[in-house]
């Protein structure tokens, strides 16, 4: 028997309510009662849940900023045979919440892990929409760095599946405008405050919702569902064919192509020079 097989400690990934405290499962309650300690994203938030359930357990703060630093401590506690629950503030650990690095490490090293499933904002929101829910893509939070954000959205331009994003209320307007810019007009659903007193689902277009939020603002945690590009595959193929044709053009033909698209000749020469790694003078000489 290997050393890991002798270890009796186990990590439980426990799903907690996303709003309504009655949504916690009986199995989750039993697990929180039985473990030795709890890794909590926010100990204050988890304490509210534990008090509601009349459970008293020691907690260790475990969040994105200390996640990797805590792995050795968790490994040591498991080696001692401790039973540990990992919880996020709401929903399932690891789903846009802490736990990624810890679970990856423990699985690679052969530790015991058990998932106690619970409600998630992702599945709750997708069930509310009238978009295709047979296949969808979960994008979580978009990157904040402009370059990475633009690259992510451009990669979704031709996505035919329904797309699901998480967003904070103070960033949602910025996100809606970016999606409109890179993906074009789409039908959307904004699901906010799910399972809470002021739960609401808004069905509209990107433009309509931008105007609404600019006028009246918005509060609460948000799940944004965006309809996929119905003509995505055919448009992608069309663009690829167009690019293939452009690649075969001479510099002069490509300049003429861009001019035909409405671009000034000087700007067209500059664009071709940049795309093909040449100087503007080299392209100009090929055009005269």
Buried (B, 14 or more C-beta within 10 A) or exposed (E): EEEEEEBEBBBBBBBBBBBEEEBBBEBBBEBBBEBBBBBBBBBEBBBEBBEEBEBEBEBBBBBEEEBEEBBEEBBEBBBEEBBBBBBBBBBBBBBBBBBBBBBEBBEEEEBBBEBBEBBBBBBBBBEBBEBBBEEBBBBEEBEEEEEEBBEBBEEBBBBBBBBBBBBEBEEBBEBBBBBBEBBEEBBBBBBBBBBBEEBEBBBBBBBBBBEBBEEEEBEBBBBBBBBBBEEBEEBBEEEEEEEEEBEEEEBBBBBBBBBEEEBEEEEBBBBBBEBEEBEBEBBBEBBE
